[in-house]
Amino acid sequence: MKTLAVEGVLLVVLLTAFITNYEFEQSTQLVIYPTKKGRKLLLNKGLASLLASFIVIAILFGVTLSAYFTVYDYSAVWQASISSGFNWEYRLHTSKRS
């Protein structure tokens, strides 16, 4: 899970950097940003980056965890009684006062 989280963070950072710096990389910032729509473009890019990040993380976690649960069988977990954890015996030591 740690590796999966690190991969997710790296993908989100790269995706966000690509979306926000697209105009500067294509040298169109002087055409886009002076317009009325261009002044609010950063807000739209932030929302697009957030949506794209959710999609990338969902695909990454979905594919990885579905492959993991396909390989390892967890069907016996559902057969275990949930109350079996409460059936452990603990000896309570009570002190008797004489």
Residue, then its C-alpha position, 0 to 999 in steps of 0.5 A: m500500500k505504501t508503494l501504491a500511495v507513493e506512485g499515486v502521489l507522483l502521478v498526481v503531481l506530474l498530472t497537475a504540473f502538466i495541466t497547469n503549465y501547458e500554456f507556458e510550454q506551448s508559448t501561448q500564455l500571452v494569447i490565452y491569459p489576457t482574455k476574459k476566459g483566460r483570467k479564470l483559466l487557472l480555476n478551471k485548470g485546478l478543477a480539471s486537475l482534481l478530476a483527473s487526479f481522482i480518475v488516475i487514482a481510481i484506475l491505479f487503485g482499482v487495477t492494483l487491488s483487483a489484481y491483488f484480490t484475484v491472486y490471494d483468496y479471502s473467501a474464508v474470511w467471510q465464514a469466520s464468526i465475528s463473535s469469535g473475537f469476543n470468545w477469548e478467555y481472560r482471567l480477571h484477577t479479583s482480590k478478596r479482602s479478608 
